[in-house]
Amino acid sequence: MEFLGDSSETDKKKMKKRFHRHTPHQIHRLESSFNECQHPDEKQRLQLSKELGLSPRQIKFWFQNRRTQKKAQHERADNCALKEENDRIRCENIAIREAIKQAICLNCGDAPLHEDSYFDEQKLRIENAHLREELEKVSSVAAQFMGRPFSHLPPLLNPMHVSPLELFHSGPSLDFDLLPGSSSSSMPVPPTLPSQPNLVLSDMDKSLMTNIAVTAMEELLMLTQTNEPLWIKANGCRDVLNLDSDENMFPRSSGRGGKNHNLRKEATRSSGVVFTNAVTLVDMLMDSVKSSELFSSIIASSKTLAVISSGLRGNHGDALHLMLEELQVLSPLVPTREFSVLRYCQQVEHGTWAIVNVSYELPQFITHARSYRFPSGCLIQDLSNGYSKVTWVEHVEVEEQEPIHEMFKDNVREGIAFGAERWIATLQRMCERFTALLEPATSSRDLKGVIPSPEGKQSIMRLAQRMVSNFCLSVGTSNNTRTPVVSGLDAFGIRVTSYKSQHEPNGMVLCAATSFWLPVSPQNVFNYLKDERTRPQWDVLLNGNSVQEVAHIANGSHPGNCISVLRGFNASSSQNNMLILQESCVDSSGSLVVYTPVDLSALNMAMTGQDTSYIPILPSGFAVLPEGGRNNQNAEIKAEGGGGGGGSLITVGFQIMVSSLQSGKLNMESMETVNNLISTTVHQIKTTLNSPSAA
């Protein structure tokens, strides 16, 4: 304990030493340089560092802080000027209204007639509207200068029975837009949260949100650009936040949660190179539909509640959104996490963007246990040849109302299940997939001539993406799009849900999922499940018959990332009209093998590039995660296709059609069918992989 105390004191001393005052000469020189150029390039910063005896990093941070300070000064000045103008208009309005009340007719000495009063009131409304338009013009100028929309107008003293929206319907408005759910005819539609109560935000709310987002952005930039002692290495490779250093650098109110012992923090950081340019990444991450598609294995549901600022000049710079997100682990044993967050985007400098997520608590929208997101997000830096370097930070505080299942306890508490490494690994893999989607069909191995065109390849890839997204929802614990059939897990440890399908087979669909552990490395499990030669050993629907790959589309640098069309051989049947569409993917966070039976005529539609959104699918498959804890310190899957130690956490999920009628009811026979299907599959896998030859 004494050693820990000494270490803490040493950390505090180091933190104190990091801050020092510049000399008057340095400040004078920096100020003069700032007046000449507010955004010095790397060469100018290097010259200043040599001249003043400061590091280029100190020069960079000084200019960054000075720009922020100047922006705040102008903001305060504009705010004061606009407030004075607003007060003047309000006073004039009150004076005119009082004058109307005391007005008398010069001819008869009585009060004016009602009709005259009415027309005078209309005149005042028009004048008020004109004055408000003038103020909005000034606000627009201020917004262009400050780089974000300017919210300043408190409601005017106006008891008139007329809505401001009616007066200013055709003019510019500072109000945000409530976004309806998006849809796409060819791509899978990410699930949205169920209907929510109407959200009404005042100008004060929006101003508060903007301040919270700007402060969170400053903290995120520090988290992404600072190393020890703020970040420490766990197991020699993973960046984990030093909570003591974080408390010293970013003091927070102690009122959140009080002494609630069920509150627990997770904070991790990871970085990687992504095969997508920064602008494209920003566009995907700021769009709730695109980000849900990008992270379908992580985001169970997402919805944009409000757009406080849409950004300037057609890009997402200084865009601010209020969003709801539900995050998941692909297992029925791990509860989802719901967040209401502010998502704020800022262009830090040329070629560098930052996106921060920070919780903005809206209790009326959260139904599960309380989860709070401290400033989290990513720093995106453009590299050459279309690549980007992404640094991701995840920092949350969660309240565990129920104990985590023993099988996943280490993964969750060590920040692996919801941590930054999983976001980065998924982002790298999905960006490779999107790149493959745009490549010509020459990258596919067409064994039987079934993919005639690039359009056919893209159509197949879109259908496979919809299949994977559907599967991820079916095995998680989100109830936003599924109705639980059994409360919790049944006697076999299987979670059963159902949903009424519209675009997929028209009727009631039963989803069943369970998780189990195997003392086999994740890579070996993935290879076993993906290999068409070993498929008859576990796929009970094949009845022991073999399968052959008739088409293959590579969608990543890892050979395991691909889409296949498989044909089964049934000796007892002369008709082979049923094919299997399968996608397999693997990265350092885990792997997926997802498949669905597809009718030959439906697959022909996809092969020729037609719309696949109405092709019926019932995805089943497997999600394989590395085991957490001390036994899995070397379980990371290498990109070159090898190895990984420790055990595996395997989730298996099946979907079956219960009834072709929307009114179809679940029965015991259906429950027994899906339970037997999962139990037999799990038994076959355990028997094969636990054998000495497989190990």
N, C-alpha and C positions, 0 to 999 in steps of 0.2 A: 504493500500500500504506500510505503514511503517513496518507492521508486516512481509509482504513478503520480504522486503528488509533486515530486521533483520535476518529472517530465512536464506536468501541467504548468508549473511555474516557469520552466524554460520556454515552453510554447508562448506564454504570455509575454515574456521578455522579448522573444523574437518578434512577436506581433507589434510590440511597442517600438522596436527599433526600425520597423519598416516605414514608419511615418516620420517625416522631418520637414522643416520649413526651408524653402528656397531663399537664397540671399537676395537682397534688393537688386543687385546687378542682374542676377538670373531672371528675376521677375520682369525687370525692365526690358531685357532682351527678348524674353518670351512674348511680352505684350506687344512689342513693336513688330515681331514676326507675325503675331496673330492678326494685327491690324492689316498687314500686307496680304496674308493668306491664312484663312481659317482651316483649311484642309491640306496641310503639308504632305508631300509624298514621302516615300521611304528615304530618298536621297537627302531631302531637306531636313528630315528628322535626324538623320545620321550626322549631318553637318552641325546642327544645333547641339547635339549631344557631345561632339568633340569640342565645340567652342565653349560650352558651359560646364563640362565635366559631369554631365548627367547621362544615364543610360537611355538608349532609344525608347525603351519601354516607358520610362518616366516622362519623356517628351510626349509620347503618344497619349498617355493618360492625362497629362496637363492640358493638352489641346482639347481632349474629349471633355474634360471637366469644365474648361473655359467656355466651350460651345454651349454646354448645358446651362452654365451660369448666365451667359448672355441671352439665351432663349428665355430663361425664367425672368430675367429683368425686363425684357421687351413684353413678355406676357403680362407681367404685373402692371406695366405702364399702360398697355392697351386695355387691360381689364379696368383700370381706374378710369381711363378716358371714356370707355363705353358705359361704365356704370354712371358716371356723371351725366352723360348724354341721356341715358335711360331715366335717371332721376328727374332731369329737366323736363323730359316728355311727360313723365307721370304727373309732375306738378302742374304743367300746363293743362293736362287732361282734367285734373281735379278742379283747377280754377275755372275751366270752361263749363264743366258740369255744374259747379256751384252758381256760376253766372246764369245758366239756363234756369236753375231752380228759382232764382230771384228776379228773373226777367218779368217785365210788365208791358202791357200794350200801351203805346203812347196815345192812342185815340181814346180808349175807354178806361185805362188804368187797371184792367184786370189781367190775370195771367194769360199767356198765349193759349190758343186753342190746341187741342190734342193733336190735330193733324200737323200744325206747324212744328210742335215739339217732336213729332215723329220724324219729320224731314230734317230737323236740326240734328237729331240723334243719328240719322243715316249719314249726314254730312260729317259728323264726328267720327263715325266708323270709317268712312273713306279716308279721312285725314289721318286717323290712327294707323290704318293699313299702310298709307304712304310713308309715315314716319317709321313704321316697323321695317318696310322695305329698305329705307335708307340705312337703318341700323344693320340689316342683314348684309348690305353691300360692304359696310365697314367691317363687319365680322368676316366676310369672305376675304377681304384684303389681309386682315389679321391672320386668318387661317393659312393663307399662302406664305406669309412671312414666318409663322411659327412651325409650319410643317404638319399641322393637324387641324381638324375642325375645331372651331372655337365655340364653346357653350358658355353663355354668360347671362342670357336674358331671363330674369325672374318673371313670373306672370304679372302683367300690368294690372293696375287697380281698375278692373273692368267688370262690373256686375251685369253687363248687358247680356241678354239671352241669345247669344250667338257664338258658335264654335270658331275658334281661331282657324281651324282647318277650312271652314267655309270662306273666311275672308281671304286667306292666302293660298287657296287651292292651286291657282295657276302660277304662283311665284315660287322661289326657292324655299326650301324648308330644312331646318336643322334636325328634324325628327328622324329617328332611325326607322328602317323597314323591318317588319316582322316577316321572316322568310317562310314560305310554305315548304313542304317536303319536296325534294327534287326527285325526278325519275328519269330513266333512260330506257330506250327501247332495246338497245343491244347490250348494255352492260348490266351487271347485277345491281339492284337497288339496295343500298345499305339500309339496314333497319333503322327506324327512328323510334324515339321514345314515345310512349303513349301520349294521348292528348293531354295538354297541360293547361292550367289556368292562365288567363290572359295576363300578360306582363306589361305594366305601365311604368315607365321610368320618367322621372322629372329631370329638368336640367341639372339640378343639384346632384341627382343620382349619377348622371352621365359624367359630370365633372369629377365626382368622387372616383368613379371607375377609371377615368383617364389618369388621375393622380396615382391610383393603386397600380395601374399597368406600367406607368413610367418608372415608378420606384422598383417594381418587380424586374423590369428590364435591366436596370442598373445592377441589381443583385445577380441576375443571371449572367451578365457579362463578366462580373467578378468571379463567379463560380466556374465559368468555362475557361478563364484565362489565368487562374491562380492555381498553383500546385501545393506543395507542402508549406506549412503544416495544415492547410485547410483540407487537403485530401491526403489520405493514407492508402497504402497498398494492402489489400486483403489477399491472402494466399499468394502473395508475390506478384499479382498481375492486375487485380480488379481495383478500380478507384472507388473508395468508400469515404463518405464525408466524415471528418473529425467533428463530432457534434460540439465539443468544447470550443474549438476554434470558430465554428460557425456561430455559436452564441456570442462570442466576443466580437466578431466582425459584424454580425447582423443582430443586434439586440432586439428581441421581440417581447410583446406583451405576455405576461405570465397568466393572463386570464383565460387563455384558450385551454379548456379542459380541466383547469385547476390541478388537483392531485388525483386525477382519474388514472388508476393503474392499468386500465385496459388500453390506454393510448400508447402507440408505439411508432417510432419514426424509421423510415427507410430512405436512404439517400445514396445514389450511385451515379457514376459518370463513365461514359464510354465514347470513343471516337472511331471513325473509320472513313475510308474513301469510297464515294458513291459514284456510279457511272451515270450521272445526270447533272446538268448545270444548275447553278444556284437559283436562277429565276424560275425554272420549271419546278424545282423542289418547293420553293415558297408558294407557288400557285397551288400545288397539291395539298400542302399542309394547312393552308388557310381556308380550304374548301372542305366542309364537313363530309360531303359525299365522296370526294376524291380521297380524303385521308382515311375514311372508313374502308374504302376499297383497297387502299395501299396497305393498311394494317388490319385486314379482316380477321386475322388470328388473335389480335389484341383488343380491338375496339368492337364491343358487342353492339353498341348503338350510339348514335351521335346526332345532335340536332343543334342548329344555330337558332338561338332565341331572338337575338337582336344584333344588328350591325350598327354599332355606335359611330364608327368611322369606316368608310370603305377605301381609304387610301387616296393618294394624289396621283395625278398624271397617268391614270390607267394601270398603275402597279399597286402592290400591296404595302407600300411604304407608309408607316403610321396607321395601318388599318387596325381596328379594334372590334372584336366580336365577343358577344356573350353567348356561351355555349353550354350544352349539357353533354356529358360523355359517360359511358359505362364501359369499364375495362374488364377483361376476362382472362382467365387461364383456361386452356382447353382441357377441362376436367370437370365432372359433376361434383367433385369433392372440394372445390375452391370457390368461395363466394365472389361475386363480382364487386367492383368498386365504382360508386357513382360520384361524379364531380360536377359542380356548376363552376365554370371557369371563365376568366377573361383571357382571350387569346390576342396578343398584341404583337405586331410585326414592325420591325424597324430596320432600315438600311444603315448599318453602322458606318460603313465607308464604301468606296467603290468596290464592288465584287464581294462584299461581306454583308450578310443579313443575319438577323437574330429574331427568333420567334419564342415568346415566353407565354407559359400557361400559369395562371395563379388563381386560386380559389376565390370566388365571390359568393358568399354563402346565401343561398335561396332555399330556406327549409321547405317551402311549399313544393319544390321540384324533386327533392331527394326522399326516397322511400326506404333505402337500406341503412345499414350502420354508417355512422358519420365518417367521412373521409375528407381530408383537407390537403390540398396541393400547395405547398410552398413554391416559390418561383422555380419553375422547371421549364424545360424546352430545349432548344438547340441553337447553335451558332453554325452558320453555313458559309464556307469560304470557297469562292470559285477557284478552280485549278485549271490547268491547261487541258486541251483536247476534250472538253465537255465533262470533265470530272469535277467533283466537289468534295471538300473535306467537311464532315459533319461531326460536331461535338455535342453529345446529348447528355442532359442532366435530368434525373428524376428524383424529386425530393417530396415525400408525402408523410402525412401523419394519419394513421388509421386507428379506429376504435374496434377492437375485437370483442364483439358481443358474445360470440361462441368460439370455443377453442378450434384452432386450425387442425384439420385432419393430420394424423401423425405422418402419413405418407408424403405430404407436401409441406410439412412444417418448416423444414430447412430451406427449401426453395423459396418460400414466401418470406421468411424472416431474414434471410441473407440478401434479399433484394434481387434474387434471380428471376423469380416468377413475373414480377411487374417492373423489373429494373431497366436501366439504360441500355445494358448490353443486348437485351431482347429487342428493343426498339431499333438499335443500330443494325443488328444482324438481319432483322426483317426488312428494314429499309434497303440495305444493300441487295438482298435477294430479289425484292420486288422491283427495284429499279432495273436490274438486269432483265427481269421478265418483261417489263414495259418496253425496254430496248429491243428485245427479241420479237415483241409484237409488231414493231414497225419495220423489222428487217424483212427482206424478200424471202420467199419460201425455199430458197436454196439451202437454208440452215436446217431444214427438216429432212428426215430420212424416210422417204415414201417407198415402202416395200412393195406395194401392190398397185400403185398409181391411183390411190384414193383421194389425194389432195391435189387437185388440178391447178390451183392458182394461189397467189398470195392472199387474196380475199378469203379463200377457203381456210387457209391457215389461221388468219386473224379471227374468223368466225369460230373455229374450234377452240382457240385460246380464250375467247370471251365466254364461251359455254363452260369451259373448264374453270374459269375464274368464278362464275356464278355457282358452280358445283362446290368449289372449296369454301366460298363464303357461306353457303347454306349449311355445309357440314359443320363449320366452326360454330355456328349458332346452335346446332342441334346437340352438341356435346357439352356446352357450357351451362352455367347456372342462371343465365339471364331469362327472366320471365316476360320480357317486353313483347316478344313475338311468339312465345310458346306458352301453353297452359299446362301446369303440372298435373299429371294423372294420379301420381302417388305423392303424398306429402313427404318430402325428403327422399331417402333411398328405401327401396323395398327390401325384403328379406334376403335377396341375393346381392345387395349392394349396388343395384342398378337404378338409375334415375330415369323415369319415364315421363315424357311430355307429349303433347299433341298439338296440332294446329290444323286449321281448315285451309287447305291450299286452293289458290285461285289459278295461278299460271302454271304451277307444276301439276301433277295428276289431280284432277278436280275431285276433291273429297277430303276425308279425314286421314291425316298422316300421323303415324305413331313413331316417336323418336325414343330410342333407348340408348343409354351410354353408361359405361362403368370404367373404372381405372384400376390397374393392378401393377405390381412391381415384379421385375425380373432381374436376377443377378447377371445380366448380360449387357455389354456396352451398347449405347444408343446406335452407334454406327452398324453394329452387327444385326441389331433388330431391324433397322431400316433396310439393310441389304436383303434380309430374309423376306420381309414383307413386299419389297419391290420386285424381287426376282420372279419372273414368270414361270421358271422351272420349279420353284418351291410353292407356288400359289395353290396348287391342288391340295397341299397338306393342311391349309387352314381355311380356304374358301369353301364352306360347306355347300354353297349353292352350285358349285361345279360338279358335285357328286364324284370327285376323284378324277374328272376328265382334265386333260391338259388344255393350255391356252397358247395362242401364238400372237405375237405383236405384228400388226399389219401396217401401222403407221407410227412414226416417232417424231416429235417436235422438241428440240432442245430449247430451253428457255432460261439458261444460265450457264455460268462458267463451270459449275460443279456438274459432273456427269449424271448425278442423281436428280438434277432439276430438269424435268422433262414431262411432256404430255404424251400418252400412248393410247392407241386404239387397239384393243385386244379382241381376238375372236376365239370363242370356246368351241371345242370339238366334242360332240355328243354322238357316240357310236350308235345309240338306239334311236336317233332322230335324223331324218333326212333333211330337215329344215334348220338352217343356222342363220336365222334372221336377227338374233339378238347379239349385239356387240357390247363391249365394256369400254367406257371412256375413263381413263385414269390419269391423275396428275400426282406426281411425287416431287417433293421439295425438301431440301435439307440445308441447314446453316448451323452456326455455332450455338443457337438457342434451342434447337430441336429439329424435328422433321415431321412431315405429313405424307401419308399415302391415302388418297381419296379417290373413290371410283363410283360409278353409277352405270347400271344397265341402260343402254340406249337402243331404240328400235332402228333397224337398218334404214328405213325410209326417212326417219328424223335426222339420222347422222348424214345422210346424203344431202339434206337441206343445208346442214352446216358446212359440208365439204365444198359446196358450190358457192359459199359466201352469203347465204340468205340469213334473215333475222332468226336468231336462236332463242329469243327471250320467251317463246311459247313452247319450246321443246320440253316435254315432261322429264323431270329428273328426280331421283330419290337417292341422294348421296349417302354412302357409308364409307367407313375407313378407319384410320388410326392416326393418333397424334403421339409422338414419342418425345419425351423430355428427359434430359440428363438428371440423374439423382443428385439432390443437394447434400450438403453436409461434408464431413471430413473424408468420407469414402469416395468423394467425387471431385477432388481437387484437380484432377487431370482429365476430366470428362469432356473437355471442349473438342468439338469436331473440327479438324483442320480442313482448310479449303481444298487441299490436294487430295482429299478423299480418304484419309486414313484415320482409323483408330478411335481413341477415346476410351477411357477406363470407367470404372464405377458401374453402378446398375442403371436401370432404365425405368421410368414411369410411363406406362403405356395406357392410353385412353382409347377404347374402341367404341364406335357408335354405329347404329343401324337405324334405317328408316324403312317402314313398311306401310303399304296402303291398307287401311282398315276397311274403308267403304268407298265406293265410287259416288256416293250421295253425300251432299253437304250435311244432311241431317243424321248421317251414320253415327251410331253410338259405339263406344268401346265395349268390348266384352272380354270375358275371362280367356276365351280361346286366343284372342289377339295378344293378350298379355303373356300367355304361356308361349306363344309362337316366338315373340321377340326375346323373351327370357331364354328360351332354349337356343335360339340363334346366337345370342351373345355368349352364353355359358359354354356352348360347344366350341365356338371359335377360340375363346380364351383357353379352354382346356387343350385344344390342339396346339396352340402356340406355346403354352407352358411345357407341354409334353415334348415338343420337338426341340425347343431352345434350351431346355434344362437338361437335355441328354448330354452325356460326356462328349460325344462326337461334335455336337453343336458348340459347346463351350470351348 
